[in-house]
Amino acid sequence: MEERIFVESQGLKIEGIFDKLPGEKSALVTHPHPLFGGNMNNNVVESIVQAYKDNNYSTLKFNFRGVGQSEGTYDQGVGEVEDVRACINFLHEQGKSCIQLGGYSFGAWVNARGLDAFPHIDCMIMISPPVQSMDFSFLNFSPEIELVITASEDDIAPPSIIERMLPAWNPEARFKIINGGDHFYWGKTAELKGIINEYLRAKT
């Protein structure tokens, strides 16, 4: 059952929705850019969360600092990395030893920024990493990156740029392109969810 929680991050209360299921598997899902209306109730975030629930993962989605009921203000990705870390620690404290990161757009960038330093992470999926608008030069080989999804008409996460960058991130990662979709996945969330479901079923 979904429960509204608050996690402490650098002295700030961070608002989240936690759905605890039996077992050790869990997923932490991060939302798009706070300055452009991104929050944990985003349609893509909800599709990612639902795919994990369908595969019996506990899920936690949350609002970055300064969004919704989360305290603080936008921190250009620096404090937001700490928000992710705090939520990872919360999941671990709940007995979740297998934690996946799922991020959409800005959320994927924030997850990638902290990936090397985050504890307890099993693997990560990235939905429309914003390679056209944000700097990903920091991201080196990361075996945790297992699935990257974008849409054929996504001008913020263009498939051609991701395809060039992905071998440096993890040449073994799956790369899926949703034809006819754009950055917002309107009318394409069922297809997005289906790709994530297929990936998760293959892991079990």
N, C-alpha and C positions, 0 to 999 in steps of 0.2 A: 504493500500500500504506500502511495506517495506521501511523503512527510516534508513539510517546510522546515528547514533547519537554518542555523547560522553558524558559520565556521570563522574562527579568528585568524586573520592574516595581518601581520605587522600591527596589531592593536586595533584593526578594523573588523567590523562584523560584516561577513560576506554571506549574502542570501543564496540559498540553494534549495533544490527539490531532490530529495533522496528517496529512492524506491529500493528497499532492501529485500533481496530474495535469498533463499538458502544457498549455501556453497561459497566458494572462495572467489568466484569470478565477478569482476565489476568493471564498469566503464565510466570514465569521467569525460563529459562532453562540454566543449567551450564554444562560445557564440561569436558572431561577427562584430564588426567595429562599433564600439560604443558611441563614437561621435557621429555615426550615420544611422542611429536607431537600433543597433544590434543589442539583443538581449536573449535571455535563456528561453524565451517563448517563441523564438524564431521558428518558421516552418521547417527549415532544414535541420536545425538542432533537434526538433521534436522527432523528425524522421530517423535521425541517427539513434536517438534514445530508444525509439520504439523497436528498431531492428535489434538492438542489444537485449531489450526486454524479451523479445520473441525467442531469443536464444538463451534465456535464463541467466542473464547477467544482471546483478544489481546495478543501478544507474544513479549517477549524480550529475545534474546540470546546475549551473549557478550563474549569477550575475557578477561580472567583473566589478571591481571597486568603482563607485560612482554611478552604477546602473541600478534601477529599481530600488529595492530596499538595502542594497549594499552601501556601506559607508565609504567615504573617501572620494577621490576625484581621479579622472583619467590620468595615467602615468606613462603613456607612450610605450607600453609594453614591459616596462621595468617592474613596477609594482604588480602588474597583472601576472607575471611569471610567479611571483610570490603567492598570489591568490590560487594559482594552479597547485603549487607545492602544498599549500595549506589543505586544499581539498584532497590531494593524494594522501596526505598524512591522516586525514579524517577517515578515508576509506580503509586505510591500513589498520587504524584503531578499531574499525568495525569488523575486523577479522578477514578483510579482503586482501589476500596475498597475490592474486593474479589481477593486475589492474591494466586495462587498456585506456589509451588516450584517444579521443576522437575530437577533431577540431574542424570548424568550418570558417573559411576565409581568415579574418584577423585571428580567430581562435586557433587556427592551424599554425599561424605564424608564431603566436605566443607559446604554444606547446613546443614547437621546434626550437625556440630560443632557449628553453630550459631543459630540453631533453637530456643532454649530457649530465646534468646535475640532479635530475629528479630521481628520488628513490622509488623502488618497488614497481617500476614500469615494465610490463611484459612486452607490449608493442603499441604502435600508433598508426592511426589512419588519418589521412588528410583530405578534406573535401575543399576543393577550389582554393588551394594555397595561393595568396594574392601576389604572385611573382612579378606582375606588371607594375604594381604600385608600392611594394614594400621590399626591403633588402633581405635577401636570403643568402648572402655571400658567407655568412657565419656557419651555414649548415654543411657539415662534412658527412662522411660515411656514417650512417646510423642504421644498424641492422634492425632496430626497433620499427623503422618505417616499413610497413608491409603492404599498404594499400593506399593509392592516391587516385582520387576521382575528380574529374572536372567535366565541363560541358563544352560541346563543340563551338558554341557562340559566346563563350565566357571571355569577355575582354579584360577582366581583372586577373583571371587565371588561365591565360591562353594555352591550349594543349601543346602548341608548337614549342613554347618556352619551357613548359614543364618537362616535355619529352627530352629536351637538351640537358636539363638540370638533373633529372632523376638518376642517371647513372652514377653521378657523384654522391647522391644521397644514399641510394641502395639499388644497385643494378638488378637485384632479384625481386624488388617490390612489384606488385601488380599495378598496372596503370589502366584505368577504365575511362572512356570518354562517352558521355551521354549525348547522343545525336539530337540536335534541335533545341537543346537547352541553353539557357544563359546563366549568369552568375546567381540568379535568384531561384532557379529550379522550379518556376511556376509550371504546374502541369507535369512535372518530371520527378516529383518526390517519391512516387511509388516505384519508379525505376531505380532511383537512388537507393531506396530501402532494399530493393531486391538484390542489388549488387553487394551491399553490406551483408545481407542475410547469407548470400552464397559464400562470401568470404568466411563468415563466422562458422557456417556449417562445415566448411572444409578444415577448419582448425580443430574440430572435435574428433 
